[in-house]
Amino acid sequence: MSTQTFNADHLISDRVKHIEASGIRAIWEMAQKCTDPIDLSIGQPDFLVPEAIKSAAIDAITNNCNGYSKTHGIEPLVERIASYCADAFGWDCSEGGSESLMVTSGTAGALTLACLAILNPGDEIIIPDPYFLIYPTLATIAGATAVPCLTYPSFKMTVESIKKLITPNTKAVILNSPSNPTGVVYTTEEVNALVECCESHGILLITDEIYDEFVFTPATFASPATHSRNVLLIRGFGKTYGCTGWRLGFAAGPKAIISEMMKLQQQTYVCAPTPFQHGVLQSFDTDLSSLVNQFTTRRDMVVDYLSPVTELATPEGAFYAFPKVPDHLGISATEFVHRCIENDLLVIQGSIFSSKDTHIRLSFATPDDKLEQGLTKLANLMQ
């Protein structure tokens, strides 16, 4: 037996070394010091999975639908998604059509497959800043570079801001509307302009629409998919229907790209969880209007409490707000988050989502009474 001490450090890839652990997880660890904290940090829906969806998943398990599905998903779900894309966007996702689709292991799974399918080492992908925290990581995993498009204070990319960043190495742009972490929603005109910009430069527009159902009146949701078939559409079921742990989403777009994503899925995720695919079949017949109304009321509460004490872009969708830490406090967002934790309040510093450390993200996917308590504390800390 060898007496040499085994050291695994030299075995770790440079790829992994360049990936930081989730800053949100770090907040959770710090929260262990809190006594019954008010948690406005997590993007976890606080509502229950609708009964019809749960029952369908249970029935699938009971009826032994527990093996692998086809790589692209169970046929009934694939057909239902194809029908939805046809009705909503006029897309033909049939076998003989110019478009194709696949069920994925969450939207994160879809985004991972997309980046691996299109990005080579040295390539670039333009992302909004602030961004959903995995966007830079996905570029790193693919050996590419995420190029941030700074969007303060409107939190929206524009054609002008994107054009300044396009190089011969640019492969794609990621659009996230409604946005995590800012809650902004792009208008039809803004979306169409981005589509035309990407198409004219031969760049893929990846539209991450995980929060498509959470849009608050008077804002309306606009998808690039209604304007062009040359985009990669990515959506999910977890945030919308409260089943985040089921890890289910779908991707639809140019067949050449989807087919490569399916090859990667065969070699990695294999398929999305089969019984849960049967469950979300029911989601297309689920009315979410009362839930969206509830979240609209919560959004209004956030605006009412925070607008008088700081700069806040009114969230028009998703369930996040991205208020600025007031300048008069003279501290960074990270320092402010530590101050919040000392007061048993959990929010996330903006530096996790951005190159800047001036804002915080809060989630209003939390019971109304807890939200009001948390906003009261937050407003007091900002004064």
Buried (B, 14 or more C-beta within 10 A) or exposed (E): EEEEEEEEEEEEEEEEEEBEEEBBEBBEEBBEEBEEBBBBBBBBBBEEBBEBBBEBBEEBBEEEBEEEBEBBBBEEBBBBBBEBBBEEBEBBBBEEBEBBBBBBBBBBBBBBBBBBBBBEEEBBBBBBBBBBBBBBBBBBBBBBBBBBBBBBEEBBBBBEBBEEBBEEBBBBBBBBBBBBBBBBBBBBEBBBBBBBBBBEEEBBBBBBBBBBBBBBEEBEBBBBBBBBBBBBBBBBBBBBBBBBEBBBBBBBBBBEBBEBBBBBBEEEBEBBBBBBBBBBBBBEEBEBEEBBEEBBEBBBBBBEBBEEBBBBBBBBBBBBBBBBBBEEBEBBBBBBBEBBBEEBBBBBBBBBBBEBBBBBBBBBBBEEEBBBBBBEBBBEBBE
